[in-house]
């Protein structure tokens, strides 16, 4: 089993990525390279489907004024790690979980070494399927707590050479 997903123009996944957008309170965004670290979530440009982020912000904060929506244009050689099911997440944690995390044994959770992930991928795609079912498996989620840090179906890209942003509203 592998979580490797090389998204290119011949791949069926690239069509599904056409409706992902980045939301920002800044009208002009300058994309910059970011360094990865050991953490719950990676550093990078986050995006979600359609108006998912706008709706989430409105629900959580109560407003969405001064919010700019950017269409994300993906390079056809974007290499995403797609976590679509529990087996993908298990494999991912075994391969990229921080082996030196002193809290891992004590608290039974593992932080992710995103620097290692970035050596293999340009970004990560966390699907709704993983998020919806993870809430129902308490013992599983304790071990894979990082997955709960994602609020909605999300793509995070850290290799900025693989994306472009175009403001749409």
C-alpha positions in Angstrom: 0.0 0.0 0.0 1.2 3.5 -0.8 0.0 7.0 -0.3 2.0 8.2 -3.3 -0.2 10.1 -5.7 1.4 11.9 -8.6 -1.2 14.3 -10.0 -0.8 15.1 -13.6 -3.0 16.1 -16.5 -3.7 12.4 -17.3 -4.7 11.7 -13.7 -8.4 11.7 -12.7 -7.6 13.7 -9.5 -6.4 16.8 -11.3 -10.0 17.6 -12.5 -11.3 17.4 -8.9 -8.7 19.9 -7.9 -10.1 22.6 -10.2 -12.6 23.7 -7.5 -10.1 24.3 -4.7 -9.6 27.9 -3.5 -7.4 29.8 -1.0 -8.9 32.4 1.2 -7.0 35.4 2.7 -7.6 38.7 4.3 -4.9 40.1 2.0 -5.6 41.3 -1.5 -2.1 40.8 -2.8 -0.4 37.6 -1.8 3.3 37.0 -2.4 4.1 33.3 -2.4 7.2 32.4 -0.5 9.1 29.2 0.2 8.6 27.8 3.7 10.6 25.4 5.7 8.9 22.4 7.3 9.3 21.3 10.9 8.0 18.7 13.3 4.5 19.8 14.1 0.8 18.9 13.9 0.3 20.7 10.5 2.6 21.6 7.7 3.5 25.2 6.7 2.3 26.2 3.3 -0.6 27.6 1.3 -3.9 26.0 2.4 -6.9 25.6 0.2 -10.4 24.0 0.3 -13.2 23.3 -2.1 -15.5 26.0 -3.4 -16.7 28.2 -0.5 -15.8 25.8 2.3 -13.4 28.2 4.0 -15.6 31.2 3.6 -18.5 29.3 5.1 -16.4 28.0 7.9 -15.1 31.5 8.8 -18.6 32.9 8.7 -19.9 30.1 11.0 -16.9 30.3 13.4 -16.3 34.1 13.4 -19.6 35.4 12.3 -18.4 37.5 9.3 -16.4 37.3 6.2 -15.8 40.9 5.2 -12.4 41.7 3.8 -12.0 38.1 2.7 -10.4 37.5 -0.7 -10.9 34.3 -2.6 -8.2 32.9 -4.9 -8.5 30.2 -7.5 -5.6 27.8 -7.2 -4.0 26.7 -10.5 -2.0 23.5 -10.0 1.1 22.5 -12.0 0.2 19.3 -13.8 3.2 17.6 -12.2 2.1 18.4 -8.6 3.0 15.5 -6.4 0.5 15.4 -3.5 0.3 12.9 -0.7 -3.4 12.0 -0.6 -4.7 10.6 2.6 -8.0 9.0 1.6 -8.6 6.3 4.2 -7.3 4.9 7.5 -4.7 2.7 5.9 -3.2 5.7 4.1 -3.0 7.6 7.5 -1.5 4.5 9.2 1.2 4.2 6.6 1.8 7.9 6.6 2.3 8.0 10.4 4.6 5.0 10.4 6.7 6.6 7.6 6.6 10.2 8.7 5.8 10.2 12.4 8.5 11.8 14.5 10.4 8.9 15.9 12.1 11.1 18.5 8.9 12.5 20.0 9.4 12.0 23.7 5.6 12.5 24.3 4.7 9.8 21.8 4.8 6.9 24.3 3.5 8.8 27.2 0.5 10.5 25.4 0.1 7.9 22.6 0.2 10.5 19.8 2.7 11.3 17.2 3.7 14.6 15.7 4.6 14.6 12.0 8.0 15.3 10.6 6.9 17.5 7.7 10.5 18.1 6.7 10.6 14.4 5.7 7.2 14.6 4.0 8.4 17.6 2.0 11.4 15.6 0.7 8.9 13.3 -1.0 5.9 15.5 -1.9 4.9 19.0 -2.9 1.9 19.0 -0.6 -0.7 17.0 1.2 -4.4 16.3 0.5 -6.6 15.4 3.5 -10.0 14.1 2.3 -13.4 14.5 3.8 -13.7 10.7 4.1 -10.8 10.6 6.5 -12.1 13.6 8.5 -15.7 12.3 8.8 -14.7 8.8 10.0 -11.9 9.9 12.2 -14.4 11.6 14.6 -16.0 8.2 15.2 -12.9 6.2 16.2 -11.7 7.6 19.6 -8.8 5.2 20.2 -7.6 5.5 16.6 -7.7 9.3 16.7 -5.6 9.5 19.9 -2.7 7.8 18.1 -3.3 9.9 14.9 -4.2 13.2 16.5 -2.7 15.3 13.8 -5.6 14.5 11.5 -8.0 16.5 13.8 -6.0 19.7 13.2 -7.7 19.9 9.8 -11.1 21.4 10.0 -12.3 20.7 6.4 -11.2 18.8 3.4 -7.9 20.5 2.8 -4.9 20.7 0.4 -1.7 22.3 1.7 1.1 22.9 -0.8 4.5 24.0 0.4 6.3 23.8 -3.0 5.1 27.2 -4.3 6.6 26.5 -7.7 3.7 24.0 -8.3 0.8 26.5 -7.8 -0.4 29.9 -8.9 -3.1 32.0 -7.3 -5.7 34.1 -9.2 -8.0 36.4 -7.3 -11.7 35.7 -8.1 -13.6 37.8 -5.6 
